[in-house]
Structures are given as C-alpha cells and as structure tokens.
Amino acid sequence: MLPLLTPPKLDLKELAKVQERVAERVVQSDGFSKLEKIAGCDISFAQSDRAFAAAVVLSYPALEVLDQRAIKLKLKFPYLPTFLAFRELEGMLKVLHGIEADVYMVGAQGVAHPRRAGLASHLGVILDRPTLGVAKSKLCGGAEEPGKMRGSFSLLKEDGETIGAVVRTRDRGRPVYVSVGHKISLPTAIKITLETTREHRLPEPLRLAHVIATRAMQTK
C-alpha cells in the first residue's frame, strides 16, 4: 500500500516520490463498461484545518440525485501547493465510504500536475476506480485558447506531452481544466464533463457536491 494516508514525513522530496509512484500506476484508458452512476466529490473549508467533505451520486445521463452525504473533517496536513492529495484524500475517502458509482469526478487535477499525480489520480489509484479531474484553474502546462462556444476545447500540454484539456462548458464562459484521474481516457473525460454540465460553469456532480458541503458547513 502506498503511504498516501500517512505520509512518511513532511519532506517534499519524499512526498514527490510517492506522487511519482502514483503516476506510474495511472491508467489513461477507459476501465469501465457502463456508466449509469457518477459521483462528485468536494471539500469546503470552514477554517484552515476544519472542513466539510461532500459526495453526491447522480444518475447518468439524467443527472437525478441518487445519494448524498457530508461529513465534518479536521485536516492533519498543511496546505502545500501541488501536494493537495496528502491534505484532502483521507477526508474524501471517508465521505465516499460505502458510496458506489461507475465514475468519480473530483474538483482537482489528475495527470495535469507537475508530477502527473493530482488528487483525482490519487483517489483513483487508491480506490482502483475510474476518476477524472475537473479544475477551475491550471496548475501546469500550456494550451491555446479554445473556441468561444460550449463544447470547444484545446489540449493542455507540457514538454510535448498531452496532460489534459481546456474545455468551454458555457458559451463565452470561462473554461475548466479536465484531466485523466485513473482508468479513463481524456476524450471520455471531456465527454462526461460536457454531458454533465447544465447552465453553470462546473459539471453538476461537482457543483452539487459543493452546495452540499457548503450547506453542511453553514448549519454546523
């Protein structure tokens, strides 16, 4: 088992090595035969070390809510750029315990990460389930500006390697950054992102998970 939930120490070189081992295990092809349920995962912060994790399961493609959950967390690991998984993965696994879906969508990077192992990839490797990352901002790489209309996208690349896509989910709206987490191809990740987006910028699995986490935070 990779030391993901109990990092060996707060040593960035050692943590980077863990990420590199995760990246070696990532499969960038579709590892599922059906897609009937999709889960969205989100964490909202009340304080620097206190947060609420939420998960929502939607039918696909109708996007009807089938299950939802939110839990309170006390995070043990500090915020360090490019090391988000060591801070948030444990809470995400807790809120997903007992939840079954065909694909899991995470509001973070997958392989569009300096070491090709963002939070979405860590989650996929640990669960051994298909995951994709849909982020609001770019962490690394470069891409041409996609077309202005919904459905337009451009490939995100770094050092000649395709690591994700910049996807327009609304006409003339700000794009999102889609990448493979694990056991999914980039074309499928783009397709799922677009097919689960309605009038908002974010796909419904992530938008609703964020609403649930925020609501839980406000009522506690």
C-alpha positions as CSV (number, residue, x, y, z in Angstrom):
1,M,0.0,0.0,0.0
2,L,1.3,3.4,-0.9
3,P,1.8,5.7,2.2
4,L,-0.8,8.1,1.0
5,L,-2.9,8.4,4.1
6,T,0.1,8.5,6.5
7,P,2.9,10.3,4.6
8,P,6.3,9.3,5.9
9,K,7.2,12.8,7.0
10,L,6.8,16.4,5.9
11,D,9.6,16.0,3.4
12,L,8.7,17.4,0.0
13,K,11.2,15.1,-1.8
14,E,9.8,12.0,-0.2
15,L,6.2,13.2,-0.9
16,A,7.2,13.8,-4.5
17,K,8.4,10.2,-4.7
18,V,5.0,9.0,-3.5
19,Q,3.4,11.1,-6.2
20,E,5.7,9.6,-8.9
21,R,4.8,6.1,-7.8
22,V,1.1,7.0,-8.0
23,A,1.7,8.4,-11.5
24,E,3.3,5.1,-12.6
25,R,0.0,3.3,-11.7
26,V,-2.3,5.6,-13.5
27,V,-4.2,4.0,-16.4
28,Q,-5.2,6.5,-19.1
29,S,-7.8,4.3,-20.9
30,D,-11.4,3.6,-20.1
31,G,-11.7,1.0,-17.4
32,F,-15.5,0.7,-17.2
33,S,-18.1,-1.0,-19.4
34,K,-21.2,1.0,-18.3
35,L,-21.9,4.5,-16.9
36,E,-25.1,4.7,-15.0
37,K,-24.0,6.5,-11.8
38,I,-21.4,9.3,-11.4
39,A,-20.2,10.6,-8.1
40,G,-19.0,14.2,-7.4
41,C,-16.6,14.9,-4.5
42,D,-15.9,18.3,-2.9
43,I,-14.3,19.7,0.2
44,S,-15.3,23.1,1.6
45,F,-13.2,24.9,4.3
46,A,-14.6,26.4,7.5
47,Q,-11.2,27.2,8.9
48,S,-7.6,26.4,7.9
49,D,-7.8,22.9,9.5
50,R,-11.5,22.3,9.6
51,A,-13.6,21.4,6.6
52,F,-16.6,19.5,5.3
53,A,-16.4,16.8,2.7
54,A,-19.4,16.0,0.5
55,A,-20.2,13.4,-2.1
56,V,-23.2,13.2,-4.4
57,V,-24.2,10.4,-6.7
58,L,-26.2,11.2,-9.8
59,S,-27.8,9.1,-12.4
60,Y,-26.2,9.3,-15.9
61,P,-27.2,10.9,-18.2
62,A,-30.4,12.2,-16.5
63,L,-28.4,13.6,-13.5
64,E,-31.0,12.8,-10.9
65,V,-29.7,12.7,-7.3
66,L,-29.5,9.2,-6.0
67,D,-27.4,9.6,-2.9
68,Q,-25.7,12.4,-1.0
69,R,-23.5,12.8,2.1
70,A,-21.5,15.3,4.0
71,I,-19.1,14.9,6.9
72,K,-17.1,17.2,9.1
73,L,-13.3,16.9,9.0
74,K,-10.2,18.0,10.9
75,L,-7.4,18.1,8.4
76,K,-4.0,17.0,9.7
77,F,-1.8,18.0,6.8
78,P,-0.9,21.6,5.9
79,Y,-1.8,23.3,2.6
80,L,1.2,22.9,0.2
81,P,0.8,23.7,-3.5
82,T,1.0,20.6,-5.7
83,F,0.6,18.3,-2.6
84,L,-3.1,18.6,-2.2
85,A,-3.8,14.9,-2.1
86,F,-1.9,14.5,1.2
87,R,-4.2,17.1,2.7
88,E,-7.6,16.1,1.3
89,L,-7.5,12.4,0.2
90,E,-8.2,10.9,3.6
91,G,-11.4,13.0,4.1
92,M,-12.5,12.3,0.5
93,L,-12.2,8.5,1.1
94,K,-14.2,8.8,4.3
95,V,-17.1,10.6,2.7
96,L,-17.1,8.1,-0.2
97,H,-17.1,5.1,2.1
98,G,-20.0,2.9,1.1
99,I,-20.8,5.0,-1.9
100,E,-20.8,3.2,-5.3
101,A,-20.5,4.8,-8.6
102,D,-19.2,3.9,-12.1
103,V,-17.1,7.1,-12.3
104,Y,-15.9,9.6,-9.7
105,M,-15.4,13.3,-10.6
106,V,-13.1,15.4,-8.4
107,G,-12.7,19.1,-8.3
108,A,-8.9,19.0,-8.7
109,Q,-6.2,17.9,-11.1
110,G,-5.5,14.4,-12.3
111,V,-2.4,14.0,-14.5
112,A,-2.4,17.7,-15.3
113,H,0.0,18.0,-12.4
114,P,3.8,18.7,-12.3
115,R,4.4,15.0,-11.3
116,R,1.3,13.7,-13.2
117,A,-0.4,12.7,-10.0
118,G,-3.0,15.2,-8.7
119,L,-5.8,14.5,-6.2
120,A,-8.0,12.8,-8.8
121,S,-5.3,10.4,-9.7
122,H,-4.5,9.6,-6.0
123,L,-8.2,8.9,-5.4
124,G,-8.5,6.7,-8.5
125,V,-5.4,4.6,-7.7
126,I,-6.4,4.1,-4.1
127,L,-10.0,3.1,-4.9
128,D,-8.9,1.4,-8.2
129,R,-11.9,3.1,-9.8
130,P,-12.3,5.4,-12.8
131,T,-11.8,9.1,-11.8
132,L,-11.4,12.4,-13.7
133,G,-10.3,15.8,-12.5
134,V,-12.2,19.0,-13.4
135,A,-10.4,22.1,-12.0
136,K,-11.2,25.8,-12.2
137,S,-7.6,26.8,-12.8
138,K,-4.5,25.5,-14.5
139,L,-1.7,24.0,-12.5
140,C,0.9,23.4,-15.2
141,G,1.3,23.2,-19.0
142,G,0.1,25.4,-21.7
143,A,-2.7,25.4,-24.3
144,E,-4.3,27.5,-27.0
145,E,-7.5,29.4,-26.1
146,P,-10.4,27.1,-27.0
147,G,-13.3,28.4,-29.2
148,K,-15.9,30.7,-27.6
149,M,-18.8,28.3,-27.8
150,R,-19.8,25.5,-25.5
151,G,-18.1,22.2,-26.3
152,S,-14.9,23.8,-27.7
153,F,-11.7,22.6,-26.2
154,S,-7.9,22.7,-26.7
155,L,-5.3,20.2,-25.5
156,L,-3.2,21.1,-22.5
157,K,0.4,20.1,-23.0
158,E,3.7,20.2,-21.1
159,D,7.0,19.2,-22.7
160,G,5.2,17.8,-25.7
161,E,3.0,15.5,-23.5
162,T,-0.8,15.9,-23.5
163,I,-1.8,16.2,-19.9
164,G,-5.4,17.4,-20.1
165,A,-7.8,19.7,-22.0
166,V,-9.1,23.3,-21.6
167,V,-12.9,22.9,-22.0
168,R,-15.6,25.5,-22.6
169,T,-18.7,24.4,-20.7
170,R,-20.7,27.6,-21.4
171,D,-20.9,29.9,-24.5
172,R,-18.2,32.5,-23.9
173,G,-17.8,31.4,-20.3
174,R,-14.5,30.7,-18.5
175,P,-13.2,27.2,-19.3
176,V,-12.5,24.4,-16.9
177,Y,-9.4,22.2,-16.9
178,V,-10.1,18.5,-17.5
179,S,-7.6,15.7,-17.0
180,V,-7.5,11.9,-16.5
181,G,-7.5,10.7,-13.0
182,H,-7.3,6.9,-13.4
183,K,-8.9,4.3,-15.6
184,I,-10.4,6.8,-18.0
185,S,-9.3,8.3,-21.3
186,L,-9.1,12.0,-21.9
187,P,-11.7,12.0,-24.7
188,T,-14.1,10.2,-22.4
189,A,-13.3,12.6,-19.5
190,I,-14.1,15.6,-21.8
191,K,-17.3,14.0,-23.0
192,I,-18.5,13.3,-19.4
193,T,-17.6,16.8,-18.4
194,L,-19.7,18.3,-21.1
195,E,-22.6,15.9,-20.8
196,T,-22.9,16.6,-17.0
197,T,-22.8,20.4,-17.4
198,R,-26.1,22.4,-17.5
199,E,-26.3,26.1,-17.2
200,H,-23.4,26.5,-14.8
201,R,-19.6,26.5,-15.5
202,L,-19.0,23.4,-13.3
203,P,-20.4,20.0,-14.1
204,E,-23.4,19.1,-11.9
205,P,-21.6,16.4,-9.9
206,L,-19.1,18.9,-8.6
207,R,-21.5,21.9,-8.3
208,L,-24.0,19.9,-6.2
209,A,-21.2,18.4,-4.1
210,H,-20.0,21.9,-3.3
211,V,-23.5,23.0,-2.5
212,I,-24.0,20.1,-0.1
213,A,-20.6,20.7,1.6
214,T,-21.2,24.5,1.9
215,R,-24.7,23.9,3.3
216,A,-23.3,21.4,5.9
217,M,-20.7,24.0,6.9
218,Q,-23.3,26.7,7.4
219,T,-25.6,24.6,9.5
220,K,-22.9,23.2,11.9
